[in-house]
């Protein structure tokens, strides 16, 4: 597990159980109403279940360590961005300004999970056409931002089922902070985590000087466009 053992339980409560409860309520109301069942009920429920199955698979993938074939936070996030773009058609960008590391640190693992959740929230709930993920290091701190151009929401009235409580708990467990704010348009999620412990920042001084920002834009694996 990347962070505290309660993460998956919180995700199941905030996401999966809430959606299944909504489905149950819709079925109960339809069965209690006079007349034939609404024609669109089956299609709507199928779409809801398809979304939850995809979301649960993504959560289980995030609950494990990232694919060893994608070493490091930036490459793992890039792979996640590409998966979301392929599955949804959303234009997704990754702006990576972090230092390369030879191995995962607990901080980077926590960041991956939170960014993963924010990215999938944007794809699932926001109605966005574009999602931008930015990773940067400032005075040793790791700063991650996920911005979408969707419909947005009032962060003071946190919607049920977005997993924001679990994300905030993960950030605090890792010694950091999470902020959710209007993106004008859309939503901006910002995660700040403290410097990695001494000996766990494997970027060399030469890497630090040579490293240049990389920007990846993915919409379709066969037709990537900037």
C-alpha positions, 0 to 999 in steps of 0.5 A: 500500500502506498499510504495508510491502509484505510485508503481503499476502504474510504474510496469504496465508501465515497465512490462505489457504495454511493453510486450503487446506492443511487442505482438502488434508489432509482430501481426502487422508485421505478418499480414502485411507480405505476405503469411500465418501467421507463425505457431509458432506465436499463441504459442509464443503469448499465452506463452507471455500472460500466463507470463504476466497474471502470472506476473500481478497476482503476482504484484497485490498480492505484491501490498497488504499486505502479507498474514496475515498467514505469519507474518513477512518478512522472512516467507512471502519471504519464501512463495514467494520463494516456490511459484516461485519454484513450478511454475517454477521448479527453485531451490530457497534458502532463507538464513534468518539472520534477527530478528523475529518480531511480526508485520510488519514494513513499512521498512519490507513491502517495502523490501518484495515488492522489493525482490518480484519483484527481485525474479520474475524478476530472474524467468521470465527473467534470464533463471536461474536454481538457485535463492538465496535470503538472508536477514540479519540485520547489525547494524540495517540496513536491507540488502536483496540480490537476486542472480541468475545464469542466463544469466545476463545483463549490469546494465548500459543498464537497460533492459525495462520491468524489473521494475528496475526503480520502484524498485529503486524508492521504495528503495529511498522512503523507505530511502534506496538504490538499486544496481544491479550488475553482479553476475558472473554468473547471476545478483545480486540485493542488497537492503539496508534499514535504521534501523526501527524507534524506537519501531518498532523492535519487536525482543527481546534481548533473540530472538537476542541471540537465533536466528540462521541463517535458510536456506530453499531450495525449488524446489518441495514441495514434494521433497525438496532438499538441 
